[in-house]
Amino acid sequence: MRRALHWLCSLVALAALVGCASAPETPADYDQTVDFAQYRSFGFFDKVGTDQPDYESLATRQLKASPRRELEARGYRYTETAPDLLVNFNASVTQQTRVRHKPFYGGYYGYGYGYPGYYGAWAGYEPYVDQYEEGTLSIDIVDARPKQLVWEGVTVGRITDKAKKNRATAIDVAVQDMFTQFPFRAGGPTGN
């Protein structure tokens, strides 16, 4: 009986922690004074924020493929010569520590309401230290002529073991989430 109650309390604590886990934050913003209907093509900066000093990283290759797919799906044409828009991205990983309090339960053996056995009750909270890696990915879309930022998407979230094993998929999902907030089509009105 005691083992069953301990297992139940552990399950409740785990459910509480999972319930506190949040989806990545993905804010985006754009310059509302800019007429996006004027843009029809895009390219990438010669040196993007995720490149190494002397070569293009694997993350850069994936980060070029994912936004390219999203922009082409919206009718923009990729070009390396005189694009209307330039795309850049930056990524960072930081170590985070979060202290939470999880409930713990106490109990006693004895008689209660005429029945012998184990009686449990909530006893309080104990600290739980959660250390994890948090990733930030930002994508900037810049008007190529005046070199002016016109749209920016950012995603911030916990880097899971699954994301580490499948980095390309994780980047794709993050970029797709960001571009849900990109309501523009090439040469056309706002809205998808």
HURANOR-V860890 format. One record per run of one state. SS is the DSSP state (A for helix, B for strand, O for the rest). FROM is the first residue (numbers start at 0). LEN is the number of residues. If there is no record, write none. Layout:
ss:SS from:FROM len:LEN
ss:SS from:FROM len:LEN
This chain:
ss:O from:0 len:1
ss:A from:1 len:19
ss:O from:20 len:4
ss:B from:24 len:1
ss:O from:25 len:2
ss:B from:27 len:3
ss:O from:30 len:5
ss:A from:35 len:3
ss:O from:38 len:2
ss:B from:40 len:4
ss:O from:44 len:13
ss:A from:57 len:16
ss:O from:73 len:3
ss:B from:76 len:2
ss:O from:78 len:6
ss:B from:84 len:28
ss:O from:112 len:2
ss:B from:114 len:29
ss:O from:143 len:4
ss:B from:147 len:11
ss:O from:158 len:2
ss:A from:160 len:5
ss:O from:165 len:1
ss:A from:166 len:13
ss:O from:179 len:13
